[in-house]
Amino acid sequence: MRKIFFILIIILVSALSGIVANQYIFPYLATVKFFSRYSFFKKATNDVTVINKTEQVYVKDDTSVGKIAAPVISSVVNIISSETVAEKKGQVAILPISKNGTGVIATSDGLIMTYSSAIFPQNASYKVITNDNNVYDATLLDIDSYSNLAFLKINASNLSAISFGNSDDAIIGERVIAIGNTSGIYNSFFATGILNKFNYEYNLSDKTIASSEKMEGVFETDLIRKADFVGGPLIDYSGQTIGLTGENDRDGKTFFFQIPSSKIKNVLNKEINKTIANNSVLGIYYLPITKTYALLNNLTVQNGAVIYSPSTQQGLAIIANSPAASAGLKLGDIIIAISGDKITDNQTLPDLLYKHNKGEKIELTILRNSQEMKISVQL
């Protein structure tokens, strides 16, 4: 009986040893250069399944947002604008009214950019607090008539200037991050949202119809507390700055939007070259032609700008004594090109006019009563 029990133990130990050798020792030896030459060890690994361990990594949104925005934060500033008040009523001094707004460092030598509504645009003094808590006196240089972007200057150098990405590569529906700095403690804060749409028809005019002198085409998002981010950058999840938040009032309502970085670059170049004061003026109100408008009105073109007034009055569509009036433009004329550059969804009438300066002569290609004609205009 003992012999049988002993034999069973030997058999059990041998079987377990074989399993261990086959599953662990032989596969390991097969990976060693010396043993891998022998087919015996290769065959030992044929039926072995290697299981790779995987792990799930959870990334907190608030942490990832901070990391994504980190390179941009150093370029975001707080702008304090105070209306200048120097009078007293009786024995009570009238305190200056102040506003905290967000801005960005546009160039390393102290050019600051924001949206005009983020500051007091006149009769005010300005201070800029940078991300490292340095405080500078600032001077208002310009407010661009086309984009409403405002530029201030501080006496500083070697600043961390913002880098603008290509807004043309932005994907509608992607997640975006807005950065603001309007609190009294001068710290940046964030909001995340979705890039809802690119509104091709939205014009920065304060009227329901478009102005030839105001930017057309902006981003729209579903960000909350949008007013807190006016003047601040909008970045995508790769960390690229694709816009800057703005606002305007129309018919008693406030609208928020983001100016695309591709348009901001054009404005910034004009400010650097000191030509913003020479922005061109055509002097018309118009409707941008969309595919729907072209279809409903049986037009032969799908892009352009039709000179328009809701009251159908010539004097309300073309500003008196403007270059448009002097050139003989009429209500209902459809402008389809400027000096050979065609109006498109991505190249609007105001965009094309912005390339030209006051005093330049341009040639408008228009449709009048379905007939194409050229008209020379002195801006």
C-alpha positions in Angstrom: 0.0 0.0 0.0 2.8 2.3 0.8 4.5 1.6 -2.5 1.3 2.5 -4.4 0.9 5.8 -2.4 4.6 6.6 -3.0 4.2 5.9 -6.7 1.2 8.2 -6.9 3.1 11.0 -5.2 5.9 10.6 -7.7 3.5 10.7 -10.6 1.7 13.8 -9.2 5.0 15.7 -8.6 6.2 14.8 -12.1 3.0 16.0 -13.7 3.1 19.3 -11.8 6.8 19.7 -12.8 5.9 19.1 -16.4 3.2 21.7 -16.3 5.5 24.3 -14.7 8.3 23.5 -17.1 6.0 23.6 -20.2 4.1 26.8 -19.2 6.9 28.9 -17.7 10.4 27.4 -17.9 10.5 26.3 -21.5 8.8 29.5 -22.9 11.4 31.6 -21.0 14.3 29.5 -22.2 13.0 29.9 -25.8 13.6 33.6 -25.5 17.2 33.1 -24.5 19.5 33.4 -27.5 21.5 30.2 -26.7 18.4 27.9 -26.3 16.3 29.5 -29.1 18.4 27.7 -31.7 16.9 24.3 -30.7 13.5 23.3 -32.2 12.5 21.6 -28.9 12.2 24.9 -27.1 10.4 26.5 -30.1 7.8 23.8 -30.1 7.3 24.2 -26.4 6.0 27.8 -27.0 3.6 27.0 -29.9 0.6 26.5 -27.8 1.4 29.2 -25.2 -0.9 32.3 -25.2 0.8 35.4 -23.8 -1.6 37.7 -22.1 -0.6 41.4 -21.9 -1.8 43.3 -18.9 -3.7 46.4 -19.6 -4.6 49.2 -17.3 -7.3 51.9 -17.5 -6.1 55.4 -16.9 -8.6 58.0 -15.8 -7.8 61.6 -16.6 -9.6 64.3 -14.7 -11.0 67.0 -16.9 -10.0 69.8 -14.6 -6.4 68.5 -14.5 -6.1 68.1 -18.2 -7.6 71.5 -19.0 -5.0 73.1 -16.7 -2.2 71.3 -18.5 -3.5 72.1 -21.9 -3.9 75.8 -21.1 -0.6 76.2 -19.2 1.5 77.4 -22.2 -1.2 80.1 -22.9 -1.8 81.3 -19.4 1.5 83.2 -19.3 0.2 85.4 -22.1 -3.1 86.3 -20.5 -3.3 89.6 -18.6 -5.8 91.5 -16.5 -6.5 95.1 -17.6 -7.8 97.6 -15.2 -9.4 100.6 -16.8 -10.5 103.6 -14.8 -12.6 106.4 -16.0 -10.9 109.7 -15.3 -13.0 111.7 -12.8 -11.6 115.0 -11.3 -14.5 116.7 -9.7 -16.3 117.0 -6.4 -19.9 117.6 -5.5 -20.0 119.5 -2.3 -17.7 117.6 0.2 -18.1 114.2 -1.5 -15.4 113.1 -3.9 -16.6 111.2 -7.0 -14.6 108.0 -7.1 -13.3 106.7 -10.5 -15.3 103.9 -12.0 -13.1 100.9 -12.8 -13.5 97.8 -14.9 -11.5 94.6 -14.9 -11.0 93.0 -18.3 -9.0 90.2 -19.9 -6.4 90.7 -22.6 -3.4 88.9 -24.2 0.2 89.9 -24.8 0.3 90.3 -28.5 4.1 91.0 -28.9 7.0 90.5 -26.5 7.7 94.2 -26.4 4.5 95.0 -24.6 1.7 95.3 -27.1 -1.5 94.2 -25.4 -4.7 93.2 -27.3 -8.2 92.8 -26.0 -11.8 93.4 -27.2 -13.0 97.0 -27.0 -15.9 96.3 -24.6 -13.5 94.8 -22.0 -12.1 98.3 -21.3 -13.3 101.8 -21.1 -12.5 103.0 -24.6 -12.0 106.7 -23.8 -11.3 109.2 -21.0 -9.7 106.4 -19.0 -6.4 105.4 -17.5 -5.1 101.8 -17.7 -3.0 99.3 -15.8 -2.0 95.8 -16.9 -1.2 93.0 -14.5 0.8 90.2 -16.1 0.7 86.5 -15.1 3.8 87.0 -12.9 1.9 89.7 -10.9 3.9 92.7 -12.4 1.9 95.8 -12.7 2.4 98.2 -15.6 0.8 101.5 -16.7 -0.6 101.2 -20.1 -1.6 103.6 -23.0 -4.4 103.0 -25.4 -3.1 103.0 -28.9 -5.9 102.0 -31.3 -9.3 100.4 -31.6 -9.7 98.7 -34.9 -12.9 99.8 -36.7 -13.2 96.4 -38.5 -12.8 94.0 -35.6 -13.3 96.1 -32.5 -10.0 94.8 -31.2 -8.3 97.3 -28.9 -4.5 97.7 -28.5 -2.7 99.0 -25.5 1.1 99.5 -24.9 3.1 98.8 -21.7 6.8 99.6 -21.2 8.2 96.1 -20.9 10.3 93.6 -22.9 10.9 89.8 -23.2 7.2 89.1 -22.4 5.6 85.8 -23.2 3.6 86.7 -26.3 0.6 84.6 -27.4 0.9 82.4 -30.4 -2.1 82.1 -32.7 -2.9 78.8 -34.4 -4.8 78.3 -37.7 -8.5 78.8 -37.1 -9.2 77.4 -40.5 -8.2 74.0 -39.2 -10.7 74.2 -36.3 -13.3 71.4 -36.3 -16.9 72.2 -35.5 -18.0 70.1 -32.6 -14.6 69.9 -31.0 -14.1 70.8 -27.4 -12.5 74.2 -26.6 -11.3 76.1 -23.6 -11.9 79.8 -22.8 -9.5 81.7 -20.5 -10.5 84.8 -18.6 -8.8 87.1 -16.0 -11.3 89.6 -14.7 -11.3 88.9 -11.0 -9.8 91.2 -8.3 -7.2 88.6 -7.4 -5.8 88.7 -11.0 -5.8 84.9 -11.5 -6.8 83.2 -14.8 -9.9 80.9 -14.8 -11.3 78.6 -17.4 -14.5 77.3 -19.0 -14.9 74.4 -21.4 -17.4 74.0 -24.1 -18.1 72.9 -27.7 -17.3 74.9 -30.8 -20.9 75.0 -32.0 -20.6 76.6 -35.4 -18.9 79.0 -37.7 -21.5 81.7 -38.4 -20.6 82.9 -41.9 -23.3 85.6 -41.9 -22.7 87.2 -38.4 -21.5 90.8 -38.9 -20.1 93.0 -36.0 -22.4 95.8 -37.0 -24.8 96.8 -34.2 -27.6 96.6 -36.8 -29.6 93.7 -38.1 -28.0 94.2 -41.5 -24.3 94.0 -42.3 -21.9 96.9 -42.6 -19.1 96.9 -45.2 -16.7 98.2 -42.5 -17.4 95.5 -39.9 -16.0 92.0 -39.7 -18.2 89.2 -40.9 -17.8 85.5 -39.9 -17.3 84.4 -36.3 -17.2 81.2 -34.1 -20.0 80.5 -31.7 -19.7 78.3 -28.6 -21.8 77.0 -25.8 -19.6 78.4 -23.1 -21.2 79.4 -19.8 -20.6 82.9 -18.2 -19.4 84.2 -21.6 -19.2 87.7 -20.3 -16.3 86.7 -18.0 -14.1 85.7 -21.0 -14.5 88.8 -23.3 -11.0 89.8 -24.5 -9.5 86.4 -23.6 -8.3 83.6 -25.8 -10.1 80.5 -27.0 -7.9 77.4 -27.3 -8.5 73.9 -28.7 -7.5 70.7 -26.9 -4.1 70.7 -28.7 -3.3 74.0 -26.9 -3.7 76.1 -30.1 -5.2 79.6 -29.7 -7.9 79.7 -32.4 -9.9 82.8 -31.4 -10.6 85.7 -29.0 -13.9 86.3 -27.3 -15.9 89.4 -28.2 -19.4 90.8 -27.7 -21.8 93.3 -29.2 -25.2 94.6 -28.6 -28.0 94.4 -31.2 -31.6 95.2 -30.7 -31.2 95.4 -27.0 -29.6 92.0 -26.7 -25.9 91.1 -26.1 -24.3 88.5 -28.3 -21.1 86.7 -27.6 -18.7 85.2 -30.2 -15.1 84.4 -30.9 -13.1 86.2 -33.6 -11.1 83.5 -35.6 -7.4 83.7 -35.2 -6.9 83.9 -39.0 -8.7 87.3 -38.9 -6.9 88.4 -35.7 -3.6 87.9 -37.4 -4.5 90.4 -40.2 -5.6 93.0 -37.6 -2.4 92.5 -35.6 -0.3 92.9 -38.7 -2.0 96.2 -39.4 -1.4 97.4 -35.8 2.2 96.4 -35.9 2.6 98.3 -39.3 0.7 101.2 -37.9 -1.9 101.3 -40.6 -5.1 100.7 -38.6 -5.9 104.5 -38.8 -6.0 104.1 -42.6 -8.8 101.5 -42.7 -10.8 101.8 -45.8 -14.5 102.9 -45.9 -17.0 101.9 -48.7 -20.1 103.0 -46.9 -22.9 100.5 -47.6 -25.2 98.2 -45.7 -25.8 94.8 -47.3 -27.0 91.2 -47.0 -24.5 88.4 -47.5 -25.7 86.1 -50.2 -26.2 82.5 -49.1 -27.2 79.5 -51.1 -30.7 79.8 -49.7 -30.9 83.5 -50.6 -29.6 82.8 -54.1 -32.2 80.0 -54.6 -35.1 82.0 -53.3 -34.2 85.0 -55.5 -33.2 83.0 -58.6 -29.7 84.4 -58.6 -26.9 83.1 -60.9 -24.3 83.5 -58.1 -24.1 81.9 -54.7 -21.7 84.3 -53.0 -21.7 88.1 -52.8 -23.1 91.1 -51.0 -26.4 92.7 -52.1 -26.8 96.4 -51.2 -29.9 96.4 -49.0 -32.2 98.4 -46.7 -35.2 96.9 -44.9 -37.1 100.0 -45.8 -36.0 99.7 -49.5 -34.7 103.3 -49.3 -31.5 104.1 -51.2 -30.4 106.6 -48.6 -30.5 104.0 -45.8 -28.5 101.4 -47.8 -25.8 103.7 -49.0 -24.3 106.3 -46.6 -24.4 109.9 -48.0 -21.1 111.3 -49.3 -19.4 107.9 -48.9 -17.2 106.4 -51.6 -20.0 104.1 -52.6 -22.4 107.0 -53.1 -19.7 108.9 -55.1 -19.2 105.8 -57.3 -22.9 105.5 -58.1 -23.6 102.3 -56.4 -27.4 101.6 -56.1 -29.8 99.7 -53.9 -30.0 96.1 -55.1 -26.5 96.0 -56.7 -24.7 92.7 -56.0 -21.0 93.0 -55.3 -19.3 89.8 -56.3 -15.6 90.7 -56.4 -13.1 93.4 -55.4 -10.2 94.1 -57.7 -10.5 90.6 -59.1 -10.8 88.8 -55.7 -14.1 87.0 -55.5 -16.3 87.1 -52.4 -16.6 83.7 -50.8 -17.8 82.2 -47.5 -14.2 82.5 -46.2 -13.4 85.8 -47.9 -16.2 88.2 -47.2 -16.8 91.7 -48.5 -15.4 93.3 -45.3 -12.4 90.9 -45.4 -11.5 92.0 -48.9 -12.0 95.7 -48.2 -9.8 95.4 -45.1 -6.8 94.6 -47.4 -7.0 98.1 -48.8 -6.3 101.4 -47.2 -8.1 104.7 -47.3 -7.3 106.6 -50.5 -6.7 103.5 -52.6 -8.7 102.9 -55.8 -10.4 99.6 -56.2 -12.6 98.0 -58.9 -15.9 96.4 -57.9 -17.4 93.7 -60.0 -21.2 93.9 -59.6 -24.4 92.5 -60.9 -27.0 95.2 -61.7 -30.3 93.9 -63.2 -28.5 90.6 -63.8 -25.9 92.3 -65.9 -22.2 92.2 -64.8 -20.3 95.5 -64.8 -17.2 97.0 -63.4 -17.2 100.2 -61.2 -14.2 102.1 -60.0 -14.3 103.3 -56.4 -11.9 105.7 -54.6 -11.9 104.6 -51.0 
